[in-house]
Amino acid sequence: MARLRAHQDAGNRVILVSGTFSPLLREIGHQLGVRETVGTPILMKNGRYTGGSEFPVCQGQHKVTRLEEYLRGTRDINWMESFAYADSQSDIPFLEAVRFPIAVFPDTFLESYAKERGWEIMQ
């Protein structure tokens, strides 16, 4: 949380990006004080959730794709000045898209991958 607050205090644009369903992720963002979130949209029919999700799910390379889609038509970001925080092997494409990738409590594969590349690891 200290790192999140430091980014916010520095005036950095903070976007929470996760495979979590979008309505839940918005609530998590609200609780964390993060206004922008990009998650996996839930399919609705006649105003009700169907139990399905829109594809692709916001994971792996699609995490980058969904963020790019979200940013289209808004003020863009500079990937080479951006930070990304993630915890699993499936997040590698997202971490590789930025200049400052940080593995947070990473799974075994991501920890090894991050060490090989000299990325910061937060435990």
LOMITOR-84038 format. One record per residue: residue number from 1; chain; y, x, z of N, C-alpha, C in turn. Coordinates in nm, 2 decimals. Each point is the difference from the previous one (the first is absolute). Layout:
// residues N
> n|chain|n_Y|n_X|n_Z|ca_Y|ca_X|ca_Z|c_Y|c_X|c_Z
> NUM|A|Y|X|Z|Y|X|Z|Y|X|Z .
...
//
This chain:
// residues 123
> n|chain|n_Y|n_X|n_Z|ca_Y|ca_X|ca_Z|c_Y|c_X|c_Z
> 1|A|-0.12|0.08|0.00|0.12|-0.08|0.00|0.13|0.09|0.00 .
> 2|A|-0.01|0.11|0.07|0.11|0.09|0.00|0.04|0.05|-0.14 .
> 3|A|-0.10|0.03|-0.08|0.02|0.04|-0.14|0.06|-0.11|-0.08 .
> 4|A|-0.05|-0.12|0.02|0.06|-0.12|-0.08|0.15|-0.01|0.04 .
> 5|A|0.03|0.00|0.13|0.13|-0.02|0.04|0.09|0.12|-0.05 .
> 6|A|-0.05|0.12|0.00|0.08|0.11|-0.06|0.04|-0.02|-0.14 .
> 7|A|-0.10|-0.05|-0.08|0.03|-0.03|-0.14|0.11|-0.11|-0.01 .
> 8|A|-0.01|-0.11|0.08|0.09|-0.11|0.00|0.14|0.05|0.04 .
> 9|A|0.00|0.08|0.11|0.13|0.06|0.05|0.07|0.09|-0.10 .
> 10|A|-0.08|0.07|-0.08|0.06|0.08|-0.11|0.04|-0.07|-0.12 .
> 11|A|-0.02|-0.13|0.00|0.04|-0.09|-0.11|-0.09|0.00|-0.12 .
> 12|A|-0.13|0.05|0.03|-0.10|0.00|-0.11|-0.05|-0.15|-0.02 .
> 13|A|-0.03|-0.03|-0.12|-0.06|-0.12|-0.03|-0.14|0.00|0.04 .
> 14|A|-0.05|-0.09|0.08|-0.13|-0.01|0.06|-0.07|-0.12|-0.06 .
> 15|A|-0.11|0.02|-0.07|-0.08|-0.11|-0.05|-0.14|0.02|0.05 .
> 16|A|-0.05|-0.11|0.06|-0.14|0.00|0.05|-0.09|-0.04|-0.11 .
> 17|A|-0.09|0.09|-0.04|-0.09|-0.03|-0.11|-0.15|0.01|0.05 .
> 18|A|-0.07|-0.11|-0.02|-0.14|-0.01|0.06|-0.08|-0.10|-0.08 .
> 19|A|-0.13|0.02|0.01|-0.10|-0.10|-0.06|0.00|-0.13|0.08 .
> 20|A|0.06|-0.01|0.11|0.01|-0.12|0.09|0.05|-0.11|-0.09 .
> 21|A|-0.04|-0.12|0.03|0.05|-0.12|-0.07|0.15|-0.01|0.03 .
> 22|A|0.08|-0.03|-0.10|0.14|0.00|0.00|0.07|-0.08|0.11 .
> 23|A|-0.05|-0.13|0.03|0.07|-0.07|0.11|-0.02|0.07|0.14 .
> 24|A|-0.12|0.06|0.02|-0.02|0.07|0.13|0.08|0.13|0.00 .
> 25|A|0.01|0.07|-0.11|0.07|0.12|-0.01|0.15|-0.02|0.03 .
> 26|A|0.05|-0.11|-0.06|0.14|-0.04|0.03|0.03|-0.02|0.15 .
> 27|A|-0.09|-0.06|0.07|0.01|-0.02|0.14|-0.01|0.13|0.08 .
> 28|A|-0.09|0.09|-0.04|-0.01|0.13|0.06|0.13|0.08|-0.02 .
> 29|A|0.05|-0.01|-0.13|0.13|0.07|-0.03|0.11|-0.06|0.09 .
> 30|A|0.00|-0.13|0.01|0.11|-0.06|0.09|-0.01|0.05|0.14 .
> 31|A|-0.13|0.01|0.06|-0.01|0.05|0.13|0.03|0.15|0.02 .
> 32|A|-0.01|0.07|-0.11|0.04|0.15|0.00|0.14|0.02|-0.04 .
> 33|A|0.07|-0.10|-0.04|0.14|0.01|-0.05|0.01|0.06|-0.14 .
> 34|A|-0.10|-0.03|-0.08|-0.01|0.05|-0.14|0.02|-0.13|-0.08 .
> 35|A|0.10|-0.01|-0.08|0.03|-0.12|-0.08|-0.08|0.00|-0.13 .
> 36|A|-0.03|0.11|-0.06|-0.07|0.00|-0.13|-0.15|0.03|0.02 .
> 37|A|-0.08|-0.08|-0.06|-0.14|0.02|0.00|-0.07|-0.03|-0.13 .
> 38|A|-0.10|0.07|-0.03|-0.08|-0.02|-0.13|-0.14|0.00|0.04 .
> 39|A|-0.07|-0.12|-0.01|-0.14|-0.01|0.04|-0.08|-0.07|-0.11 .
> 40|A|-0.11|-0.06|0.03|-0.08|-0.07|-0.09|0.03|-0.15|0.01 .
> 41|A|0.05|-0.05|-0.11|0.03|-0.15|0.00|-0.12|-0.08|0.01 .
> 42|A|0.01|-0.11|0.07|-0.10|-0.10|0.02|0.01|-0.11|-0.10 .
> 43|A|-0.11|-0.04|-0.06|0.01|-0.11|-0.10|0.02|-0.14|0.07 .
> 44|A|0.08|-0.08|-0.06|0.03|-0.13|0.06|-0.02|-0.11|-0.11 .
> 45|A|-0.05|-0.11|0.04|-0.01|-0.12|-0.09|0.05|-0.12|0.08 .
> 46|A|0.09|-0.07|-0.06|0.06|-0.12|0.06|0.05|0.02|0.14 .
> 47|A|0.07|0.12|0.01|0.06|0.03|0.13|-0.10|0.05|0.11 .
> 48|A|-0.12|0.03|-0.04|-0.10|0.04|0.10|-0.07|0.13|-0.04 .
> 49|A|-0.03|0.08|0.10|-0.07|0.13|-0.03|-0.14|-0.04|-0.05 .
> 50|A|-0.04|0.07|-0.11|-0.14|-0.02|-0.05|-0.10|0.09|0.06 .
> 51|A|0.04|0.10|0.07|-0.10|0.10|0.06|-0.01|0.12|-0.09 .
> 52|A|0.06|-0.01|-0.12|-0.01|0.11|-0.09|0.13|0.08|-0.01 .
> 53|A|0.00|0.11|-0.06|0.12|0.08|-0.02|0.02|0.03|-0.14 .
> 54|A|0.13|0.04|-0.03|0.03|0.04|-0.14|-0.05|0.14|-0.02 .
> 55|A|-0.05|0.02|-0.11|-0.05|0.14|-0.04|0.11|0.07|-0.08 .
> 56|A|0.01|0.12|0.01|-0.08|0.09|0.08|0.05|0.00|0.14 .
> 57|A|-0.10|0.03|0.09|0.03|0.01|0.15|0.09|0.13|0.01 .
> 58|A|0.09|0.00|0.09|0.09|0.11|0.03|-0.07|0.11|0.07 .
> 59|A|-0.08|0.07|-0.08|-0.08|0.12|0.05|-0.01|0.10|-0.11 .
> 60|A|-0.03|0.12|0.04|-0.02|0.11|-0.10|0.12|0.01|-0.09 .
> 61|A|-0.03|0.02|-0.13|0.11|0.01|-0.10|0.08|-0.12|0.00 .
> 62|A|-0.06|-0.12|0.03|0.08|-0.12|-0.01|0.10|-0.02|0.11 .
> 63|A|0.00|0.09|0.10|0.10|0.00|0.10|0.13|0.05|-0.06 .
> 64|A|-0.01|0.10|-0.09|0.11|0.06|-0.07|0.05|-0.11|-0.10 .
> 65|A|-0.09|-0.06|-0.07|0.03|-0.10|-0.10|0.08|-0.11|0.06 .
> 66|A|-0.05|-0.06|0.11|0.06|-0.11|0.06|0.14|0.04|0.05 .
> 67|A|0.02|0.12|0.05|0.13|0.05|0.05|0.10|0.01|-0.12 .
> 68|A|-0.05|0.06|-0.11|0.08|0.01|-0.12|0.04|-0.14|-0.05 .
> 69|A|-0.09|-0.10|0.00|0.03|-0.13|-0.04|0.11|-0.06|0.09 .
> 70|A|-0.01|0.02|0.13|0.09|-0.05|0.10|0.14|0.06|-0.03 .
> 71|A|0.01|0.13|-0.03|0.12|0.07|-0.02|0.07|-0.04|-0.13 .
> 72|A|-0.08|-0.05|-0.10|0.06|-0.03|-0.13|0.11|-0.11|0.02 .
> 73|A|0.11|0.03|-0.05|0.11|-0.10|0.01|0.09|0.02|0.13 .
> 74|A|-0.05|0.09|0.08|0.08|0.03|0.12|0.05|0.15|-0.01 .
> 75|A|0.07|0.04|0.10|0.04|0.14|0.00|-0.13|0.09|0.01 .
> 76|A|-0.01|0.09|-0.09|-0.12|0.08|-0.01|0.00|0.11|0.12 .
> 77|A|-0.12|0.06|0.01|-0.01|0.11|0.10|-0.02|0.13|-0.07 .
> 78|A|0.03|0.11|0.06|-0.03|0.13|-0.05|-0.13|0.05|0.06 .
> 79|A|-0.11|-0.01|-0.07|-0.13|0.04|0.05|0.00|0.14|0.06 .
> 80|A|0.08|0.09|-0.06|0.00|0.14|0.04|0.09|0.03|0.12 .
> 81|A|0.06|-0.11|0.06|0.07|0.01|0.13|-0.07|-0.09|0.10 .
> 82|A|-0.11|-0.06|-0.04|-0.06|-0.10|0.09|-0.12|0.05|0.08 .
> 83|A|-0.02|-0.07|0.11|-0.11|0.02|0.09|-0.10|-0.11|-0.01 .
> 84|A|-0.13|0.03|0.02|-0.10|-0.10|0.01|-0.09|0.03|0.12 .
> 85|A|-0.04|-0.10|0.07|-0.09|0.02|0.11|-0.13|-0.08|-0.02 .
> 86|A|-0.11|0.05|0.02|-0.13|-0.07|-0.03|-0.11|0.06|0.08 .
> 87|A|-0.11|-0.07|0.01|-0.11|0.04|0.08|-0.14|0.01|-0.07 .
> 88|A|-0.01|-0.04|-0.12|-0.14|0.00|-0.06|0.00|0.06|-0.14 .
> 89|A|-0.12|0.04|-0.04|-0.03|0.06|-0.13|0.06|-0.09|-0.11 .
> 90|A|-0.01|-0.13|0.01|0.05|-0.09|-0.10|0.15|0.01|-0.02 .
> 91|A|0.07|0.06|0.09|0.14|0.01|-0.01|0.05|0.13|-0.07 .
> 92|A|-0.09|0.08|-0.04|0.04|0.13|-0.07|0.09|-0.02|-0.12 .
> 93|A|-0.02|-0.09|-0.09|0.09|-0.02|-0.11|0.14|-0.03|0.05 .
> 94|A|0.02|-0.08|0.11|0.12|-0.04|0.06|0.07|0.13|0.06 .
> 95|A|-0.08|0.08|0.07|0.06|0.12|0.06|0.04|0.10|-0.11 .
> 96|A|-0.08|0.01|-0.10|0.03|0.10|-0.11|0.13|-0.04|-0.08 .
> 97|A|0.04|-0.13|0.01|0.12|-0.04|-0.07|0.13|0.04|0.06 .
> 98|A|0.00|0.06|0.12|0.12|0.04|0.07|0.00|0.15|0.02 .
> 99|A|0.12|0.04|0.04|0.02|0.14|0.03|-0.05|0.04|0.14 .
> 100|A|0.01|-0.10|0.09|-0.04|0.03|0.14|-0.11|-0.10|0.05 .
> 101|A|-0.12|0.04|-0.04|-0.12|-0.08|0.05|-0.04|0.03|0.14 .
> 102|A|-0.02|-0.10|0.08|-0.05|0.03|0.14|-0.12|-0.08|0.03 .
> 103|A|-0.11|0.07|0.04|-0.12|-0.07|0.03|0.01|-0.03|0.15 .
> 104|A|-0.02|-0.13|0.04|0.02|-0.04|0.14|-0.14|-0.05|0.05 .
> 105|A|-0.05|0.07|0.10|-0.13|-0.03|0.05|-0.10|-0.02|-0.12 .
> 106|A|-0.01|0.10|-0.08|-0.07|-0.02|-0.13|-0.15|-0.01|0.02 .
> 107|A|-0.07|-0.06|-0.09|-0.14|0.00|0.00|-0.05|0.14|-0.04 .
> 108|A|-0.12|0.03|0.01|-0.05|0.14|-0.01|0.03|0.05|-0.14 .
> 109|A|-0.02|-0.08|-0.11|0.03|0.05|-0.13|0.15|0.03|-0.02 .
> 110|A|0.08|-0.09|0.04|0.15|0.02|-0.02|0.04|0.12|0.09 .
> 111|A|-0.05|0.02|0.11|0.04|0.11|0.09|-0.03|0.13|-0.08 .
> 112|A|-0.12|0.02|-0.05|-0.04|0.12|-0.08|0.09|0.01|-0.12 .
> 113|A|0.02|-0.10|-0.07|0.09|0.00|-0.12|0.14|0.04|0.03 .
> 114|A|0.05|-0.05|0.11|0.14|0.03|0.04|0.01|0.15|0.04 .
> 115|A|-0.10|0.05|0.07|0.00|0.14|0.05|0.00|0.09|-0.13 .
> 116|A|-0.08|-0.03|-0.10|-0.01|0.08|-0.12|0.13|0.01|-0.07 .
> 117|A|0.08|-0.11|0.01|0.13|0.00|-0.07|0.12|0.03|0.09 .
> 118|A|-0.02|0.03|0.12|0.10|0.04|0.09|0.09|-0.12|0.04 .
> 119|A|-0.05|-0.12|0.00|0.08|-0.12|0.04|0.00|-0.01|0.15 .
> 120|A|0.11|-0.06|0.05|0.01|-0.02|0.14|-0.11|-0.10|0.05 .
> 121|A|-0.05|0.02|0.11|-0.10|-0.09|0.06|0.04|-0.04|0.14 .
> 122|A|0.01|-0.12|0.02|0.04|-0.06|0.14|-0.12|-0.05|0.06 .
> 123|A|-0.03|0.05|0.12|-0.11|-0.05|0.08|0.04|-0.08|0.13 .
//
